[in-house]
Amino acid sequence: MTSDADKSPGFFRRRPLRRALKNWLKRHRHPFNFWIHLVGIPLAVAGVVLFFALPWSQWYWGVAAFVGGYILQYIGHCVEGNDLGEWAGIKRLLGLPYVGVAPRWSAESEARSAEGGARSAEREE
């Protein structure tokens, strides 16, 4: 007989979508990057759909939408200061350095800035 402790949590109990969304939000904290992704991601997905849905003589609309969506996301990550998710994964597999979360948004830098603010407040007193 197996007990409840022996059972591994099911797919829905682990909540992978929440974890993925939380990770995505951590990597897209700059408002410009966040909002430009809300345009770029659907545009890239629509590009794939258009590429296969349109007649072959109009394939370029799908490619243009896909590339345009990715360019918007690239611009957003340049502003944020971190690597695109796909490039970060490729770099990680190759053992190359990558920036997952921009340094200015990491928890350590937030703690350091809060600590520095407390120090400057002490100096002013």
Legacy VTK file of the C-alpha trace (Angstrom):
# vtk DataFile Version 3.0
C-alpha trace
ASCII
DATASET POLYDATA
POINTS 125 float
0.000 0.000 0.000
1.289 3.486 -0.792
0.793 6.440 1.431
0.085 10.015 0.370
3.707 10.929 1.158
4.973 8.354 -1.388
2.932 9.798 -4.239
4.580 12.468 -6.359
2.523 15.609 -6.877
0.466 15.591 -10.050
0.938 17.884 -12.992
-1.698 20.357 -11.838
-0.536 20.339 -8.226
2.969 21.460 -9.278
1.463 24.399 -11.174
3.972 24.633 -14.051
2.092 27.451 -15.774
2.242 29.633 -12.664
5.953 28.897 -12.321
6.552 29.735 -15.999
4.551 32.978 -15.721
6.419 33.953 -12.546
9.748 33.344 -14.295
8.590 35.315 -17.348
7.505 38.257 -15.190
10.865 38.207 -13.387
12.673 38.487 -16.736
10.414 41.304 -18.048
10.292 43.887 -15.242
11.050 47.013 -17.224
7.676 48.510 -18.285
8.815 49.115 -21.881
10.034 45.537 -22.237
6.832 44.159 -20.712
4.501 46.122 -22.973
6.511 45.653 -26.153
6.389 41.900 -25.515
2.599 42.104 -25.312
2.739 43.321 -28.924
5.712 41.307 -30.184
4.695 37.845 -28.972
1.230 37.831 -30.606
2.736 39.337 -33.767
5.319 36.524 -33.973
2.663 33.861 -33.350
0.391 35.451 -35.961
3.323 35.362 -38.373
3.580 31.592 -38.036
-0.169 31.220 -38.563
-0.113 33.563 -41.571
2.841 31.725 -43.109
0.847 28.492 -43.226
-2.629 29.977 -43.782
-1.984 32.410 -46.623
-1.507 31.325 -50.243
2.102 30.554 -51.159
2.336 33.737 -53.249
1.884 35.786 -50.047
4.273 33.875 -47.737
6.262 37.035 -47.067
3.486 38.481 -44.837
3.899 35.656 -42.375
7.682 35.957 -42.390
7.482 39.739 -41.978
5.110 39.447 -39.004
7.287 36.773 -37.362
10.512 38.728 -37.835
8.840 41.987 -36.793
7.551 40.383 -33.583
10.990 39.044 -32.744
12.638 42.398 -33.472
10.247 44.074 -31.028
11.114 41.496 -28.364
14.844 41.950 -29.061
14.513 45.720 -28.608
12.685 45.146 -25.332
15.468 42.916 -24.015
18.090 45.459 -25.075
16.274 48.039 -22.947
15.908 45.552 -20.062
19.562 44.523 -20.212
19.166 40.735 -20.410
19.335 38.039 -23.079
16.355 36.809 -25.076
14.908 33.649 -23.525
15.864 31.460 -26.490
19.418 32.829 -26.607
19.834 32.397 -22.866
18.823 28.743 -23.226
21.216 28.174 -26.113
24.061 29.899 -24.264
23.325 27.839 -21.144
23.490 24.595 -23.182
26.808 25.662 -24.713
28.248 26.669 -21.347
28.497 30.336 -22.299
27.739 33.185 -19.909
24.263 34.685 -20.207
22.117 37.251 -18.430
18.846 35.689 -17.293
17.590 38.553 -15.153
19.028 42.019 -15.668
21.363 42.951 -12.796
19.413 46.073 -11.914
16.273 43.960 -11.372
17.830 41.073 -9.457
16.940 40.604 -5.781
20.554 41.186 -4.767
20.725 44.588 -6.420
17.370 45.525 -4.887
18.686 44.547 -1.455
21.887 46.499 -2.048
19.978 49.600 -3.148
17.709 49.382 -0.095
20.762 48.957 2.114
22.455 51.919 0.442
19.331 54.035 0.943
19.320 53.186 4.631
22.990 54.152 4.921
22.452 57.481 3.197
19.491 58.226 5.474
21.718 57.535 8.485
24.372 59.910 7.152
21.835 62.708 6.701
20.745 62.477 10.353
LINES 1 126
125 0 1 2 3 4 5 6 7 8 9 10 11 12 13 14 15 16 17 18 19 20 21 22 23 24 25 26 27 28 29 30 31 32 33 34 35 36 37 38 39 40 41 42 43 44 45 46 47 48 49 50 51 52 53 54 55 56 57 58 59 60 61 62 63 64 65 66 67 68 69 70 71 72 73 74 75 76 77 78 79 80 81 82 83 84 85 86 87 88 89 90 91 92 93 94 95 96 97 98 99 100 101 102 103 104 105 106 107 108 109 110 111 112 113 114 115 116 117 118 119 120 121 122 123 124
